[in-house]
Amino acid sequence: LPIFSSSILGNLWDITDPKSVVIMKTRNSKAVLAAALMLALFGGRCFTPAVPRASRGARASVAMRAGAQTDAIGKAAEELSKKAYPFMTQVDWNSPEYWIPPGADAMSWAKAIATIIDHGASMDMELVKKGCWAHHDAIKDLPSTGICTEAELTAMNAAIGRMIASAPQEKTMAVYDAVKPLIDPKVAPYLMSKVNEDDAKAAYEALVKFTEVVKANPITPSNPSSTVSAGSASSIGEAAGKLAGASYPFMKGVDWLDGLYGQTVPTNPQKTLKAIDKMIVMGAQMDSASLKEAANAHVTALKNMDDKAMMTEEDYKAILAGIGKTVASVPASSVMDVYNSIGGLVTSPGIPSHVYGKQNPKDAIDAYMAFMEFKDTVRAAQQKDQGITGVFNAEQNGALIGLIVLINVAGVLFMR
């Protein structure tokens, strides 16, 4: 979430270029202001500020705002949040429209997503994690409207600004160039019709100023060292190779261009958001070096996929190895939280059985059995590196199996 959100925010970075400013001044005002609305749409429902909730208290809001104001980007984030307040609160963040891909085909979006992931992987991983925690703080107590406080919005904007500041400018521009052509030109005018144009203009102007501050305050990203031991990394890598070989026939049998994978789970959007929050927390706890490795593996796979959105076996192996290391680096309790929250989303509609019914049964079973072995290797590495004695109980063991399967499949499904 924060990586994708920051990438979209970075789409407007080039407005500080004189040529871009001239172009924008010549455009119809509604088209220009629509850019701010597009930011809101892609930013996510937790980006919306509102009147501070009583449950948080004034002290929490003041502390959160003060934490964001530690540098120029933090101060600019507060100004952005303040100016964007009226505009953002006019958006219905529970609308199903925000789950619909805004034009273009699956393959084109997959290529754009590769660019977005590459942008995120170039960022300072510790700043990315701080962005994750800022989103978590906003999501955990959201009301049914999906509207967070202005202080929470400020904290997220500040975190995102610092993340973008830590990435090379050319990668930020690459996201802009990749995403812009994919948006249906009818989307912006339609969305603009739903908000007050003056409020959108104020939000847009504040965004322009924010991007200027971010661009003027670059941050040198750190080079993370892995907390996954060499022995664990080696065993997971070897197990990933075995899993890739055994499950590749199953993967090739899946129609990755099926419209099914571009749809969302039919449930309450707030319930889905809570599940996403569990993923964010788990991601924030992952080993930074392994997280970056897994991200880069996805970028390579997306770039090398064929016209059916199928990755090569070697790229698949690299993704498995990266995912295995990231899962092995987090607490078992976080694994359980993600497993339980996702299970609550997909089991009632019967999604697993429906998807299974579309596959070759033998290939699916062979893949599952290979996953079982891979799971044991990841679990052993998790216990070894975290100094855990004993073994998981049956529920935790099942959760780890399910989570690895989920992340593995999602690594390809999210190409949509």
N, C-alpha and C positions, 0 to 999 in steps of 0.2 A: 504493500500500500504506500508507504512513504516514498519508496523508490519511484513508483509509477507517478505518484502525485507530484513529486519534485520534478520529474521529467516534463510533465505537462506544464508546470509553472515555468520551467526553463524555456518552453516554446516561445515565450515572448521576450526572451533575453535580447534578441537582436534589435529590439526597438531603439536601443541606444545608438545604433549605427545611423549616421546622418541620412543615408539613402533610404533606410527603412522608415525613418520619421517622415521624410518627404512623401513617400508612398502612402503612409497612413493618413497624412493630412489631406490627401486627394481623394480618399475613399468616402463613400456615403457614411454619415455618422452612425447609422444603425449597424452597418456592417462592422465598423470599428469597435463599437461598444459591445458587439456580440462576442468579441474575444474574451472579455471579462466573464461573460456568462459561461462560455465554454470552459474556462478555468474552474468555475464553480461546479460544473457538471462532472468533470473528470476528477476534481479534488476529492469527492466523496462526501457523504452526508455528515461526517463528523467535522467537516470544515466549517460548518455554519455556526456563527455566534448567536447568542441570545441573551436575554436578561439573566444574570447569574442565578443559579438555582440555590434555594435556601439550604438544601442539604449540604452544599459545599462550604458555605459560610464565606464572609468577606475576607477572613484571614487567608484562606486557601487561595482565593483569587488574587489577592495582593502578592502573596508569595510566588505564585506561578508567573505573574507578570514581571515581578522583580527578577526572577530567574532568567527570563527571556531577554531582559534589558542589559545583559552583561557586555555587549559590544554594539557596534554600529548597526549590524544586521538585526540584532534584537530590538533596538529602538525603532528601526524602520518597520519591523514586523508589527509592532504595536500600532504604529500609525496606519499601516495597511489594514489591520483588523478593525480599527475604529472607523475608517472611511468605508470599508466594505460591509459594515454591519447592516444598514438598512436593506441593501441589495440582497445579501445572503439570506436574510430572514424571510424573504419573499418566496424562496424556493421550497417546493414540496419535496423534501429529501426522501420521502417514502414512496415516491412515484415509481412505477415499474419502468418508466421511460429511461431511467438512468442505468438500466441493465442491458439496454439494447445497443449493440455496436452501431456507431453512427456512420453507416455506409461502408463500402469496400468489401472485398471478399476475404475469406479466411486466410489464404496464403499471403495476401498483402499485409494483413494485420500481423501475421506471424513474423514476417520480416521486420515490421515496425517494432514489435515487441522485443525482438532480438536487439535492436538498437537501444531500446529503453533499458533492458537488462544490462547491456554493456555500459550505459551511462551510470547506472547504479553501482556496478562493480568497480567503476573507476573512483568512486567516492571514498572518503575516509570512513572505514567501517564502524568506528566508534561513534561518529556523528550520525551514521545511519541508525545505529542502535538507539541513540538518544531520540532520534525522530520516531522510532518505533514506540518508545516509552511515552513520548508526548501524545501519540495517537491513542495508546492504551489508556492513558489518564483521561482522555476525552471520551472514549467509547464506554468505559466501564460503568458510568452512571448516567448514560444518556436517557432522557425521557422518551416517551413513545413518538414524539415528533422527530427525533433524530437530530435535535439541535443542541449543540454544546455551548458553553459560556464563551464570552469574548476573551477572557483570560486564557482559556484552553486553546482557542483559535490562535491567539498571539504566540503561545508556546509552540504550536505546530508550525506556524508560519516561520518563526525564528529557526526552528530545527531544520525545516526544509531549505530555508535560505542558506544555512551553513553547509548543508549537504551539497547543494548546487555549487556553492563557492569552492568546495573541495574537489570538484570535478573539472577536467580540462574543458575550456570553452568550446572547443571543436566538437566535443561529445554532446554538449548541451544543444548546439546548433544541429547536430546530426539527428537528434530526436525531433526537433522542430521540422526539419526537412522530411523526415520519414512519416510523421503523423499528419501534417497539414494536408497533403493530397488525398488522404483517406476519408476526410470528413465531408459528408454530403453537403453541398452549399445551401441546401434548404434547412439544415439543422439550426444554424445560428439565427436566422430570422424567425423561425418558429419559436425557439426558446426565448428570444428577445421579446416576443409578443406577450410573454407571461410575467414580465417584470416591469418595474418603473424605469424608463430610459435614463432619467436624471440620476437615479441611484446607481444604475449600472455604469454610467459615465464617471461618477465619483469613485467607484470601486476600480475602474480601469485606470484612471489617472494615478490612483494610489499604487496600483500594481506597477505602473511604469516607473515610479520613483523607487519602489522596492527593488526592482530588477537592476536599477542603476547602482544602488547601494551594494547589492550582492556582487555585481560585476566588479565594483571598485574595491572589494575586500576579499580577495582570493585567499584560500586556506590550503596549505600544503598537506596532502593526505599522508597518513602514516602507513608504514608497511607492516601489517600484522604478522606475528609469529604464531604458529599453531600450538594449541594446547592438546591436540590429539597426538599421542605418542607415536614414534616411528613404527613400533611394532604393531600398534592398532591400525595405523594407516596402511601398512603393508598387507595385513590380513584382510582388511576391508577391500582393498584394491583387488586382491586375488579373488575374493568371494564375488566381487562385482563382475569380474570376467566370467566366472562360472554362471552367474545369474543371467548375464547378457546373452551368453550362448544358448542357454536352455530356454529362455523366454522370448527370444527374438522371433521365432515363428509365430507366436501368439501376437506380438506387437505388429508384425506385418499383416496379420489377418484383420486388424482393426481398420475401419474406414474413418480415418482421422479428419476427413472433410465432411463427415456427416453433420447435418445441422443440429443434431442432438447435443453436440459438445459446445455449441454456441449459446445454449439455453442455460438459464439459472435454475436452481432447485426451487420447486414450487412451495414456498413457505413464507412466513412473515419476514419482511426485510430486516427488521430489528433482530430477529433470531439469527439470521444469516450473519449480520454484522457482529453479533456476540461471538459467533464461531470464528469469524475472521480475527477478532480480537485475541482469541486463544492462539491462533497461528502467529500473530504479531509478537505476542509475548514469547512464544517458543523461538521465533526467529531472532529476537533480541538477546536470547540466551545462548545462541549458537556460537561456536568457535569462529572468529572473524576470518581467519585464513581459509577454513573449510567452506565457509559461506561464499567467499569470493571465488574459490575454486569451482564450487557448484554453479555459481552464476555464469562464470566464463564457459563452463562446459555446456550450459544451455545455449549460450550465444553461438558457440561453434556448431552445435547440433542444428540450430535453427537456420543458420547460414548454409549448411550442407544438405539440408533435407531435400528429398526429391519432389516431383510435382504432385505427389499424393500426401505430402506433409509427413513423410516417413524419414526418420533419421537413420544414419548408418549404424551398424552394430558397434563399431569402435567408439562413435560418439555416445551411443547409448551406454556403453560400459563406463565412460568417463562421467556421465551424469549419475549413474548408480554409485560410483565410488564417492563422488562429491556429496551426494545425499546421505550415503551411509555415514560419512564422517560427521556431517552436521547433526544427524540424529543421535549419534553416539556421544556428542558433546553436550547434550542438554539433560536436565534432571528427568527422571522417570515420571515425576508428577506432571511435568509439562506435556510429556507424551500422552499421558492419560487424559489431560484436559482437552487436547486437540482431538484425540480419538473419540471421546464421549460427545463432544460438541458436534463433530461432523457426523457421527453415527446418528445423532438425533435429527439431523437434517435429511439424511438420505434413506433411512430405513422405512419410514412410514409410507412414502410414495412408492416403495418397492423398486428403487433405482438399481441397486446391485443386481437383482434377479433379471431385470429388464436388459441391462447391459450385457450380462452373462449370456442371455438368450441370443444375442447377436453374434456370439463368437464360436469358434471351433472348440467343442468341449475338451477334446484331448489336449490341444495346445494350451488351453486355459489351465487345466489341471497340472500339466507339466510345468507351466510358469509358476503356479502356486507352490508346488513342491520345491522348486528352486528358491522361491522367496523364503520358504521355511528355513533353508540352510543359511541364506543370507542374513536373515533375522537373527539367527543364533550367533553369527559372527559379530554383528553390530551390537547385540546385547552384551556379549563378552567384552568387547572393547569399551562399552559404556561403563560396565562394572569395574574394569581394570583401571581405566584412566580417572574415574571418579572415586576410586577407593571403596567401592560398594562390596560388602560381603554378602554371601548367600545368593539366592536367585529370586527372580520376580515371582509373584503369585500368578495364578492362572489368568486373572483379569489383566494384569499388567503385561503378561506375555502375549496375550491375544491383542492387546492394544498396540504393542510394538509391531506385531505382524501387520495389523490393519493399517497402521500409520505409514509404514514403509511402502505398502502397496498403494495407499492413497497418494503419497507424495510422488511415487514413481510414475503412476499413471497421470497424475496432475501435471507432471513435468512436460508431458506431451499434450494433454488436453488444454493446458493454458496457452498453447500456440494459437488457440482460437482468439 
